[in-house]
Amino acid sequence: MTEQHRPGEVVKTSGIYKVVREGGNAAFEVTCVEGEHFPPTRSGKGAHYELLHAATHSHKHSELGSGD
């Protein structure tokens, strides 16, 4: 079973997440960044996040400059 994350939890792995809304509404994909919180849905109804693809955020990647 895929690990599920709830709104308000801290994101531990940056990447693309599927937002699964309870009640059978269509799921959709979003990017979430390590250290931020999973946001609530606008409807306020139950939802959870499932990691689809982990990815290093660009400002943390060793091969990319900081832009300074």
N, CA, C, O and CB atoms as a CASP TS submission, in Angstrom:
PFRMAT TS
TARGET T0000
AUTHOR 0000-0000-0000
METHOD Language model
MODEL 1
PARENT N/A
ATOM      1  N   MET     1       0.840  -1.185   0.000  1.00  0.00           N
ATOM      2  CA  MET     1       0.000   0.000   0.000  1.00  0.00           C
ATOM      3  C   MET     1       0.887   1.250   0.000  1.00  0.00           C
ATOM      4  O   MET     1       1.921   1.292   0.666  1.00  0.00           O
ATOM      5  CB  MET     1      -0.957  -0.003   1.224  1.00  0.00           C
ATOM      6  N   THR     2       0.472   2.242  -0.741  1.00  0.00           N
ATOM      7  CA  THR     2       1.213   3.493  -0.847  1.00  0.00           C
ATOM      8  C   THR     2       1.089   4.291   0.447  1.00  0.00           C
ATOM      9  O   THR     2       0.012   4.367   1.037  1.00  0.00           O
ATOM     10  CB  THR     2       0.708   4.324  -2.041  1.00  0.00           C
ATOM     11  N   GLU     3       2.202   4.885   0.884  1.00  0.00           N
ATOM     12  CA  GLU     3       2.172   5.718   2.085  1.00  0.00           C
ATOM     13  C   GLU     3       1.312   6.950   1.829  1.00  0.00           C
ATOM     14  O   GLU     3       1.437   7.604   0.793  1.00  0.00           O
ATOM     15  CB  GLU     3       3.607   6.132   2.510  1.00  0.00           C
ATOM     16  N   GLN     4       0.441   7.257   2.781  1.00  0.00           N
ATOM     17  CA  GLN     4      -0.466   8.392   2.649  1.00  0.00           C
ATOM     18  C   GLN     4      -0.069   9.497   3.612  1.00  0.00           C
ATOM     19  O   GLN     4       0.291   9.240   4.760  1.00  0.00           O
ATOM     20  CB  GLN     4      -1.918   7.960   2.900  1.00  0.00           C
ATOM     21  N   HIS     5      -0.141  10.730   3.128  1.00  0.00           N
ATOM     22  CA  HIS     5       0.185  11.905   3.930  1.00  0.00           C
ATOM     23  C   HIS     5      -1.046  12.788   3.993  1.00  0.00           C
ATOM     24  O   HIS     5      -1.774  12.913   3.008  1.00  0.00           O
ATOM     25  CB  HIS     5       1.405  12.682   3.342  1.00  0.00           C
ATOM     26  N   ARG     6      -1.284  13.398   5.136  1.00  0.00           N
ATOM     27  CA  ARG     6      -2.474  14.226   5.350  1.00  0.00           C
ATOM     28  C   ARG     6      -2.124  15.708   5.310  1.00  0.00           C
ATOM     29  O   ARG     6      -0.990  16.088   5.604  1.00  0.00           O
ATOM     30  CB  ARG     6      -3.136  13.878   6.690  1.00  0.00           C
ATOM     31  N   PRO     7      -3.099  16.550   4.946  1.00  0.00           N
ATOM     32  CA  PRO     7      -2.876  18.000   4.990  1.00  0.00           C
ATOM     33  C   PRO     7      -2.379  18.412   6.378  1.00  0.00           C
ATOM     34  O   PRO     7      -2.858  17.913   7.396  1.00  0.00           O
ATOM     35  CB  PRO     7      -4.181  18.769   4.632  1.00  0.00           C
ATOM     36  N   GLY     8      -1.411  19.329   6.400  1.00  0.00           N
ATOM     37  CA  GLY     8      -0.830  19.806   7.652  1.00  0.00           C
ATOM     38  C   GLY     8       0.450  19.094   8.041  1.00  0.00           C
ATOM     39  O   GLY     8       1.246  19.641   8.805  1.00  0.00           O
ATOM     40  N   GLU     9       0.672  17.882   7.533  1.00  0.00           N
ATOM     41  CA  GLU     9       1.922  17.173   7.817  1.00  0.00           C
ATOM     42  C   GLU     9       3.069  17.848   7.072  1.00  0.00           C
ATOM     43  O   GLU     9       2.861  18.487   6.040  1.00  0.00           O
ATOM     44  CB  GLU     9       1.816  15.673   7.416  1.00  0.00           C
ATOM     45  N   VAL    10       4.278  17.700   7.601  1.00  0.00           N
ATOM     46  CA  VAL    10       5.462  18.250   6.949  1.00  0.00           C
ATOM     47  C   VAL    10       5.891  17.316   5.821  1.00  0.00           C
ATOM     48  O   VAL    10       5.943  16.100   5.999  1.00  0.00           O
ATOM     49  CB  VAL    10       6.620  18.452   7.970  1.00  0.00           C
ATOM     50  N   VAL    11       6.195  17.891   4.664  1.00  0.00           N
ATOM     51  CA  VAL    11       6.667  17.127   3.509  1.00  0.00           C
ATOM     52  C   VAL    11       8.099  16.677   3.791  1.00  0.00           C
ATOM     53  O   VAL    11       8.967  17.510   4.052  1.00  0.00           O
ATOM     54  CB  VAL    11       6.589  17.979   2.188  1.00  0.00           C
ATOM     55  N   LYS    12       8.354  15.380   3.741  1.00  0.00           N
ATOM     56  CA  LYS    12       9.693  14.846   3.998  1.00  0.00           C
ATOM     57  C   LYS    12      10.480  14.616   2.719  1.00  0.00           C
ATOM     58  O   LYS    12      11.709  14.566   2.748  1.00  0.00           O
ATOM     59  CB  LYS    12       9.597  13.550   4.770  1.00  0.00           C
ATOM     60  N   THR    13       9.778  14.475   1.584  1.00  0.00           N
ATOM     61  CA  THR    13      10.424  14.214   0.301  1.00  0.00           C
ATOM     62  C   THR    13       9.805  15.098  -0.768  1.00  0.00           C
ATOM     63  O   THR    13       8.604  15.018  -1.025  1.00  0.00           O
ATOM     64  CB  THR    13      10.300  12.723  -0.089  1.00  0.00           C
ATOM     65  N   SER    14      10.628  15.953  -1.401  1.00  0.00           N
ATOM     66  CA  SER    14      10.130  16.777  -2.507  1.00  0.00           C
ATOM     67  C   SER    14       9.773  15.881  -3.679  1.00  0.00           C
ATOM     68  O   SER    14      10.416  14.857  -3.911  1.00  0.00           O
ATOM     69  CB  SER    14      11.180  17.839  -2.935  1.00  0.00           C
ATOM     70  N   GLY    15       8.742  16.273  -4.415  1.00  0.00           N
ATOM     71  CA  GLY    15       8.385  15.510  -5.599  1.00  0.00           C
ATOM     72  C   GLY    15       6.978  15.791  -6.070  1.00  0.00           C
ATOM     73  O   GLY    15       6.343  16.765  -5.666  1.00  0.00           O
ATOM     74  N   ILE    16       6.506  14.913  -6.937  1.00  0.00           N
ATOM     75  CA  ILE    16       5.160  15.015  -7.483  1.00  0.00           C
ATOM     76  C   ILE    16       4.264  14.069  -6.685  1.00  0.00           C
ATOM     77  O   ILE    16       4.557  12.882  -6.539  1.00  0.00           O
ATOM     78  CB  ILE    16       5.134  14.672  -9.021  1.00  0.00           C
ATOM     79  N   TYR    17       3.183  14.618  -6.180  1.00  0.00           N
ATOM     80  CA  TYR    17       2.238  13.867  -5.363  1.00  0.00           C
ATOM     81  C   TYR    17       0.873  13.822  -6.030  1.00  0.00           C
ATOM     82  O   TYR    17       0.458  14.772  -6.694  1.00  0.00           O
ATOM     83  CB  TYR    17       2.126  14.482  -3.965  1.00  0.00           C
ATOM     84  N   LYS    18       0.186  12.709  -5.845  1.00  0.00           N
ATOM     85  CA  LYS    18      -1.208  12.594  -6.271  1.00  0.00           C
ATOM     86  C   LYS    18      -2.070  12.987  -5.084  1.00  0.00           C
ATOM     87  O   LYS    18      -1.870  12.491  -3.975  1.00  0.00           O
ATOM     88  CB  LYS    18      -1.552  11.138  -6.777  1.00  0.00           C
ATOM     89  N   VAL    19      -3.035  13.883  -5.315  1.00  0.00           N
ATOM     90  CA  VAL    19      -3.986  14.276  -4.283  1.00  0.00           C
ATOM     91  C   VAL    19      -5.239  13.437  -4.496  1.00  0.00           C
ATOM     92  O   VAL    19      -5.903  13.541  -5.527  1.00  0.00           O
ATOM     93  CB  VAL    19      -4.304  15.825  -4.334  1.00  0.00           C
ATOM     94  N   VAL    20      -5.549  12.612  -3.519  1.00  0.00           N
ATOM     95  CA  VAL    20      -6.708  11.731  -3.591  1.00  0.00           C
ATOM     96  C   VAL    20      -7.775  12.286  -2.658  1.00  0.00           C
ATOM     97  O   VAL    20      -7.590  12.333  -1.442  1.00  0.00           O
ATOM     98  CB  VAL    20      -6.334  10.256  -3.214  1.00  0.00           C
ATOM     99  N   ARG    21      -8.886  12.704  -3.239  1.00  0.00           N
ATOM    100  CA  ARG    21      -9.975  13.275  -2.445  1.00  0.00           C
ATOM    101  C   ARG    21     -10.992  12.189  -2.125  1.00  0.00           C
ATOM    102  O   ARG    21     -11.352  11.383  -2.983  1.00  0.00           O
ATOM    103  CB  ARG    21     -10.651  14.453  -3.194  1.00  0.00           C
ATOM    104  N   GLU    22     -11.447  12.182  -0.883  1.00  0.00           N
ATOM    105  CA  GLU    22     -12.455  11.210  -0.477  1.00  0.00           C
ATOM    106  C   GLU    22     -13.775  11.555  -1.149  1.00  0.00           C
ATOM    107  O   GLU    22     -14.049  12.722  -1.429  1.00  0.00           O
ATOM    108  CB  GLU    22     -12.612  11.179   1.068  1.00  0.00           C
ATOM    109  N   GLY    23     -14.578  10.558  -1.401  1.00  0.00           N
ATOM    110  CA  GLY    23     -15.867  10.787  -2.022  1.00  0.00           C
ATOM    111  C   GLY    23     -15.872  10.522  -3.512  1.00  0.00           C
ATOM    112  O   GLY    23     -16.876  10.753  -4.185  1.00  0.00           O
ATOM    113  N   GLY    24     -14.748  10.035  -4.035  1.00  0.00           N
ATOM    114  CA  GLY    24     -14.716   9.644  -5.432  1.00  0.00           C
ATOM    115  C   GLY    24     -14.427  10.745  -6.425  1.00  0.00           C
ATOM    116  O   GLY    24     -14.460  10.496  -7.631  1.00  0.00           O
ATOM    117  N   ASN    25     -14.140  11.971  -5.961  1.00  0.00           N
ATOM    118  CA  ASN    25     -13.778  13.035  -6.903  1.00  0.00           C
ATOM    119  C   ASN    25     -12.452  12.696  -7.570  1.00  0.00           C
ATOM    120  O   ASN    25     -11.625  11.988  -6.995  1.00  0.00           O
ATOM    121  CB  ASN    25     -13.689  14.408  -6.183  1.00  0.00           C
ATOM    122  N   ALA    26     -12.253  13.194  -8.768  1.00  0.00           N
ATOM    123  CA  ALA    26     -11.048  12.894  -9.538  1.00  0.00           C
ATOM    124  C   ALA    26      -9.787  13.338  -8.797  1.00  0.00           C
ATOM    125  O   ALA    26      -9.737  14.426  -8.223  1.00  0.00           O
ATOM    126  CB  ALA    26     -11.115  13.571 -10.908  1.00  0.00           C
ATOM    127  N   ALA    27      -8.777  12.481  -8.820  1.00  0.00           N
ATOM    128  CA  ALA    27      -7.473  12.809  -8.238  1.00  0.00           C
ATOM    129  C   ALA    27      -6.726  13.726  -9.203  1.00  0.00           C
ATOM    130  O   ALA    27      -7.035  13.774 -10.394  1.00  0.00           O
ATOM    131  CB  ALA    27      -6.641  11.514  -7.939  1.00  0.00           C
ATOM    132  N   PHE    28      -5.734  14.455  -8.675  1.00  0.00           N
ATOM    133  CA  PHE    28      -4.901  15.314  -9.506  1.00  0.00           C
ATOM    134  C   PHE    28      -3.498  15.329  -8.924  1.00  0.00           C
ATOM    135  O   PHE    28      -3.285  14.868  -7.803  1.00  0.00           O
ATOM    136  CB  PHE    28      -5.484  16.756  -9.596  1.00  0.00           C
ATOM    137  N   GLU    29      -2.530  15.858  -9.686  1.00  0.00           N
ATOM    138  CA  GLU    29      -1.128  15.859  -9.269  1.00  0.00           C
ATOM    139  C   GLU    29      -0.646  17.263  -8.945  1.00  0.00           C
ATOM    140  O   GLU    29      -1.052  18.239  -9.576  1.00  0.00           O
ATOM    141  CB  GLU    29      -0.250  15.248 -10.355  1.00  0.00           C
ATOM    142  N   VAL    30       0.237  17.346  -7.935  1.00  0.00           N
ATOM    143  CA  VAL    30       0.837  18.614  -7.522  1.00  0.00           C
ATOM    144  C   VAL    30       2.297  18.370  -7.148  1.00  0.00           C
ATOM    145  O   VAL    30       2.701  17.230  -6.918  1.00  0.00           O
ATOM    146  CB  VAL    30       0.054  19.245  -6.327  1.00  0.00           C
ATOM    147  N   THR    31       3.084  19.439  -7.087  1.00  0.00           N
ATOM    148  CA  THR    31       4.441  19.338  -6.556  1.00  0.00           C
ATOM    149  C   THR    31       4.430  19.809  -5.112  1.00  0.00           C
ATOM    150  O   THR    31       3.757  20.783  -4.773  1.00  0.00           O
ATOM    151  CB  THR    31       5.449  20.171  -7.408  1.00  0.00           C
ATOM    152  N   CYS    32       5.171  19.122  -4.270  1.00  0.00           N
ATOM    153  CA  CYS    32       5.312  19.498  -2.865  1.00  0.00           C
ATOM    154  C   CYS    32       6.803  19.523  -2.546  1.00  0.00           C
ATOM    155  O   CYS    32       7.572  18.704  -3.049  1.00  0.00           O
ATOM    156  CB  CYS    32       4.536  18.502  -1.914  1.00  0.00           C
ATOM    157  N   VAL    33       7.202  20.478  -1.701  1.00  0.00           N
ATOM    158  CA  VAL    33       8.614  20.706  -1.412  1.00  0.00           C
ATOM    159  C   VAL    33       8.941  20.313   0.026  1.00  0.00           C
ATOM    160  O   VAL    33       8.215  20.656   0.959  1.00  0.00           O
ATOM    161  CB  VAL    33       8.982  22.176  -1.659  1.00  0.00           C
ATOM    162  N   GLU    34      10.043  19.590   0.185  1.00  0.00           N
ATOM    163  CA  GLU    34      10.526  19.159   1.493  1.00  0.00           C
ATOM    164  C   GLU    34      10.569  20.335   2.463  1.00  0.00           C
ATOM    165  O   GLU    34      11.048  21.416   2.122  1.00  0.00           O
ATOM    166  CB  GLU    34      11.917  18.520   1.369  1.00  0.00           C
ATOM    167  N   GLY    35      10.066  20.115   3.670  1.00  0.00           N
ATOM    168  CA  GLY    35      10.087  21.133   4.713  1.00  0.00           C
ATOM    169  C   GLY    35       8.830  21.990   4.768  1.00  0.00           C
ATOM    170  O   GLY    35       8.561  22.633   5.783  1.00  0.00           O
ATOM    171  N   GLU    36       8.059  22.005   3.684  1.00  0.00           N
ATOM    172  CA  GLU    36       6.784  22.724   3.688  1.00  0.00           C
ATOM    173  C   GLU    36       5.699  21.778   4.196  1.00  0.00           C
ATOM    174  O   GLU    36       5.964  20.601   4.439  1.00  0.00           O
ATOM    175  CB  GLU    36       6.431  23.269   2.258  1.00  0.00           C
ATOM    176  N   HIS    37       4.483  22.287   4.355  1.00  0.00           N
ATOM    177  CA  HIS    37       3.361  21.465   4.808  1.00  0.00           C
ATOM    178  C   HIS    37       2.469  21.095   3.627  1.00  0.00           C
ATOM    179  O   HIS    37       2.303  21.873   2.688  1.00  0.00           O
ATOM    180  CB  HIS    37       2.543  22.206   5.889  1.00  0.00           C
ATOM    181  N   PHE    38       1.898  19.893   3.693  1.00  0.00           N
ATOM    182  CA  PHE    38       0.897  19.522   2.704  1.00  0.00           C
ATOM    183  C   PHE    38      -0.306  20.437   2.923  1.00  0.00           C
ATOM    184  O   PHE    38      -0.806  20.536   4.044  1.00  0.00           O
ATOM    185  CB  PHE    38       0.498  17.996   2.819  1.00  0.00           C
ATOM    186  N   PRO    39      -0.776  21.108   1.870  1.00  0.00           N
ATOM    187  CA  PRO    39      -1.870  22.060   2.045  1.00  0.00           C
ATOM    188  C   PRO    39      -3.239  21.378   2.135  1.00  0.00           C
ATOM    189  O   PRO    39      -3.417  20.257   1.659  1.00  0.00           O
ATOM    190  CB  PRO    39      -1.871  23.053   0.901  1.00  0.00           C
ATOM    191  N   PRO    40      -4.207  22.074   2.756  1.00  0.00           N
ATOM    192  CA  PRO    40      -5.575  21.556   2.766  1.00  0.00           C
ATOM    193  C   PRO    40      -6.207  21.757   1.391  1.00  0.00           C
ATOM    194  O   PRO    40      -5.729  22.565   0.595  1.00  0.00           O
ATOM    195  CB  PRO    40      -6.423  22.252   3.864  1.00  0.00           C
ATOM    196  N   THR    41      -7.268  21.028   1.119  1.00  0.00           N
ATOM    197  CA  THR    41      -8.004  21.249  -0.124  1.00  0.00           C
ATOM    198  C   THR    41      -8.989  22.392   0.088  1.00  0.00           C
ATOM    199  O   THR    41      -9.392  22.673   1.216  1.00  0.00           O
ATOM    200  CB  THR    41      -8.745  19.952  -0.581  1.00  0.00           C
ATOM    201  N   ARG    42      -9.367  23.040  -0.987  1.00  0.00           N
ATOM    202  CA  ARG    42     -10.308  24.160  -0.892  1.00  0.00           C
ATOM    203  C   ARG    42     -11.657  23.738  -0.339  1.00  0.00           C
ATOM    204  O   ARG    42     -12.311  24.509   0.363  1.00  0.00           O
ATOM    205  CB  ARG    42     -10.498  24.796  -2.247  1.00  0.00           C
ATOM    206  N   SER    43     -12.074  22.531  -0.647  1.00  0.00           N
ATOM    207  CA  SER    43     -13.383  22.062  -0.179  1.00  0.00           C
ATOM    208  C   SER    43     -13.374  21.787   1.317  1.00  0.00           C
ATOM    209  O   SER    43     -14.423  21.754   1.959  1.00  0.00           O
ATOM    210  CB  SER    43     -13.797  20.800  -0.933  1.00  0.00           C
ATOM    211  N   GLY    44     -12.160  21.588   1.873  1.00  0.00           N
ATOM    212  CA  GLY    44     -12.055  21.269   3.290  1.00  0.00           C
ATOM    213  C   GLY    44     -12.418  19.828   3.607  1.00  0.00           C
ATOM    214  O   GLY    44     -12.368  19.410   4.764  1.00  0.00           O
ATOM    215  N   LYS    45     -12.782  19.068   2.582  1.00  0.00           N
ATOM    216  CA  LYS    45     -13.141  17.666   2.795  1.00  0.00           C
ATOM    217  C   LYS    45     -11.883  16.814   2.803  1.00  0.00           C
ATOM    218  O   LYS    45     -10.820  17.247   2.358  1.00  0.00           O
ATOM    219  CB  LYS    45     -14.124  17.172   1.705  1.00  0.00           C
ATOM    220  N   GLY    46     -12.018  15.610   3.308  1.00  0.00           N
ATOM    221  CA  GLY    46     -10.881  14.729   3.454  1.00  0.00           C
ATOM    222  C   GLY    46     -10.110  14.494   2.168  1.00  0.00           C
ATOM    223  O   GLY    46     -10.690  14.346   1.093  1.00  0.00           O
ATOM    224  N   ALA    47      -8.806  14.465   2.298  1.00  0.00           N
ATOM    225  CA  ALA    47      -7.919  14.180   1.174  1.00  0.00           C
ATOM    226  C   ALA    47      -6.605  13.671   1.740  1.00  0.00           C
ATOM    227  O   ALA    47      -6.282  13.911   2.903  1.00  0.00           O
ATOM    228  CB  ALA    47      -7.699  15.446   0.273  1.00  0.00           C
ATOM    229  N   HIS    48      -5.859  12.973   0.912  1.00  0.00           N
ATOM    230  CA  HIS    48      -4.505  12.593   1.293  1.00  0.00           C
ATOM    231  C   HIS    48      -3.603  12.689   0.067  1.00  0.00           C
ATOM    232  O   HIS    48      -4.070  12.783  -1.068  1.00  0.00           O
ATOM    233  CB  HIS    48      -4.474  11.158   1.896  1.00  0.00           C
ATOM    234  N   TYR    49      -2.302  12.664   0.327  1.00  0.00           N
ATOM    235  CA  TYR    49      -1.282  12.802  -0.709  1.00  0.00           C
ATOM    236  C   TYR    49      -0.498  11.502  -0.805  1.00  0.00           C
ATOM    237  O   TYR    49      -0.189  10.876   0.209  1.00  0.00           O
ATOM    238  CB  TYR    49      -0.333  14.000  -0.410  1.00  0.00           C
ATOM    239  N   GLU    50      -0.176  11.096  -2.043  1.00  0.00           N
ATOM    240  CA  GLU    50       0.645   9.908  -2.295  1.00  0.00           C
ATOM    241  C   GLU    50       1.792  10.306  -3.211  1.00  0.00           C
ATOM    242  O   GLU    50       1.566  10.884  -4.275  1.00  0.00           O
ATOM    243  CB  GLU    50      -0.202   8.749  -2.926  1.00  0.00           C
ATOM    244  N   LEU    51       3.026  10.001  -2.806  1.00  0.00           N
ATOM    245  CA  LEU    51       4.199  10.335  -3.614  1.00  0.00           C
ATOM    246  C   LEU    51       4.222   9.487  -4.881  1.00  0.00           C
ATOM    247  O   LEU    51       4.193   8.258  -4.818  1.00  0.00           O
ATOM    248  CB  LEU    51       5.499  10.128  -2.803  1.00  0.00           C
ATOM    249  N   LEU    52       4.275  10.155  -6.029  1.00  0.00           N
ATOM    250  CA  LEU    52       4.375   9.457  -7.314  1.00  0.00           C
ATOM    251  C   LEU    52       5.811   9.403  -7.811  1.00  0.00           C
ATOM    252  O   LEU    52       6.260   8.384  -8.336  1.00  0.00           O
ATOM    253  CB  LEU    52       3.493  10.135  -8.356  1.00  0.00           C
ATOM    254  N   HIS    53       6.535  10.525  -7.638  1.00  0.00           N
ATOM    255  CA  HIS    53       7.903  10.605  -8.143  1.00  0.00           C
ATOM    256  C   HIS    53       8.695  11.585  -7.285  1.00  0.00           C
ATOM    257  O   HIS    53       8.401  12.781  -7.277  1.00  0.00           O
ATOM    258  CB  HIS    53       7.925  11.037  -9.638  1.00  0.00           C
ATOM    259  N   ALA    54       9.695  11.086  -6.565  1.00  0.00           N
ATOM    260  CA  ALA    54      10.556  11.947  -5.759  1.00  0.00           C
ATOM    261  C   ALA    54      11.501  12.719  -6.668  1.00  0.00           C
ATOM    262  O   ALA    54      11.969  12.192  -7.678  1.00  0.00           O
ATOM    263  CB  ALA    54      11.352  11.120  -4.723  1.00  0.00           C
ATOM    264  N   ALA    55      11.780  13.963  -6.310  1.00  0.00           N
ATOM    265  CA  ALA    55      12.697  14.798  -7.092  1.00  0.00           C
ATOM    266  C   ALA    55      13.365  15.805  -6.165  1.00  0.00           C
ATOM    267  O   ALA    55      12.718  16.381  -5.291  1.00  0.00           O
ATOM    268  CB  ALA    55      11.946  15.527  -8.249  1.00  0.00           C
ATOM    269  N   THR    56      14.656  16.011  -6.361  1.00  0.00           N
ATOM    270  CA  THR    56      15.385  16.996  -5.573  1.00  0.00           C
ATOM    271  C   THR    56      14.988  18.390  -6.029  1.00  0.00           C
ATOM    272  O   THR    56      14.979  18.676  -7.226  1.00  0.00           O
ATOM    273  CB  THR    56      16.916  16.791  -5.698  1.00  0.00           C
ATOM    274  N   HIS    57      14.660  19.253  -5.083  1.00  0.00           N
ATOM    275  CA  HIS    57      14.321  20.638  -5.424  1.00  0.00           C
ATOM    276  C   HIS    57      15.566  21.295  -6.003  1.00  0.00           C
ATOM    277  O   HIS    57      16.675  21.038  -5.535  1.00  0.00           O
ATOM    278  CB  HIS    57      13.791  21.432  -4.170  1.00  0.00           C
ATOM    279  N   SER    58      15.397  22.143  -7.020  1.00  0.00           N
ATOM    280  CA  SER    58      16.537  22.705  -7.756  1.00  0.00           C
ATOM    281  C   SER    58      17.533  23.439  -6.867  1.00  0.00           C
ATOM    282  O   SER    58      18.737  23.368  -7.115  1.00  0.00           O
ATOM    283  CB  SER    58      16.039  23.646  -8.817  1.00  0.00           C
ATOM    284  N   HIS    59      17.065  24.144  -5.836  1.00  0.00           N
ATOM    285  CA  HIS    59      18.007  24.891  -4.996  1.00  0.00           C
ATOM    286  C   HIS    59      18.826  23.983  -4.082  1.00  0.00           C
ATOM    287  O   HIS    59      19.767  24.453  -3.441  1.00  0.00           O
ATOM    288  CB  HIS    59      17.256  25.905  -4.159  1.00  0.00           C
ATOM    289  N   LYS    60      18.493  22.702  -4.009  1.00  0.00           N
ATOM    290  CA  LYS    60      19.253  21.766  -3.181  1.00  0.00           C
ATOM    291  C   LYS    60      20.119  20.819  -4.006  1.00  0.00           C
ATOM    292  O   LYS    60      20.876  20.029  -3.442  1.00  0.00           O
ATOM    293  CB  LYS    60      18.311  20.963  -2.318  1.00  0.00           C
ATOM    294  N   HIS    61      20.019  20.888  -5.335  1.00  0.00           N
ATOM    295  CA  HIS    61      20.762  19.955  -6.184  1.00  0.00           C
ATOM    296  C   HIS    61      22.214  20.404  -6.299  1.00  0.00           C
ATOM    297  O   HIS    61      22.485  21.576  -6.558  1.00  0.00           O
ATOM    298  CB  HIS    61      20.115  19.852  -7.587  1.00  0.00           C
ATOM    299  N   SER    62      23.148  19.472  -6.107  1.00  0.00           N
ATOM    300  CA  SER    62      24.581  19.790  -6.103  1.00  0.00           C
ATOM    301  C   SER    62      25.107  20.207  -7.472  1.00  0.00           C
ATOM    302  O   SER    62      26.145  20.865  -7.543  1.00  0.00           O
ATOM    303  CB  SER    62      25.365  18.602  -5.610  1.00  0.00           C
ATOM    304  N   GLU    63      24.436  19.852  -8.550  1.00  0.00           N
ATOM    305  CA  GLU    63      24.894  20.192  -9.896  1.00  0.00           C
ATOM    306  C   GLU    63      24.391  21.546 -10.381  1.00  0.00           C
ATOM    307  O   GLU    63      24.778  21.998 -11.459  1.00  0.00           O
ATOM    308  CB  GLU    63      24.460  19.129 -10.859  1.00  0.00           C
ATOM    309  N   LEU    64      23.542  22.193  -9.607  1.00  0.00           N
ATOM    310  CA  LEU    64      22.978  23.474 -10.019  1.00  0.00           C
ATOM    311  C   LEU    64      23.504  24.590  -9.136  1.00  0.00           C
ATOM    312  O   LEU    64      23.672  24.414  -7.929  1.00  0.00           O
ATOM    313  CB  LEU    64      21.447  23.434  -9.972  1.00  0.00           C
ATOM    314  N   GLY    65      23.761  25.735  -9.740  1.00  0.00           N
ATOM    315  CA  GLY    65      24.229  26.883  -8.976  1.00  0.00           C
ATOM    316  C   GLY    65      23.098  27.515  -8.196  1.00  0.00           C
ATOM    317  O   GLY    65      21.924  27.285  -8.486  1.00  0.00           O
ATOM    318  N   SER    66      23.453  28.304  -7.215  1.00  0.00           N
ATOM    319  CA  SER    66      22.450  28.964  -6.382  1.00  0.00           C
ATOM    320  C   SER    66      21.888  30.208  -7.043  1.00  0.00           C
ATOM    321  O   SER    66      20.905  30.770  -6.559  1.00  0.00           O
ATOM    322  CB  SER    66      23.042  29.326  -5.039  1.00  0.00           C
ATOM    323  N   GLY    67      22.493  30.655  -8.147  1.00  0.00           N
ATOM    324  CA  GLY    67      22.019  31.849  -8.831  1.00  0.00           C
ATOM    325  C   GLY    67      22.631  33.124  -8.298  1.00  0.00           C
ATOM    326  O   GLY    67      22.303  34.214  -8.767  1.00  0.00           O
ATOM    327  N   ASP    68      23.517  33.003  -7.324  1.00  0.00           N
ATOM    328  CA  ASP    68      24.171  34.198  -6.744  1.00  0.00           C
ATOM    329  C   ASP    68      25.374  34.609  -7.555  1.00  0.00           C
ATOM    330  O   ASP    68      26.042  35.587  -7.218  1.00  0.00           O
ATOM    331  CB  ASP    68      24.595  33.939  -5.293  1.00  0.00           C
TER
END
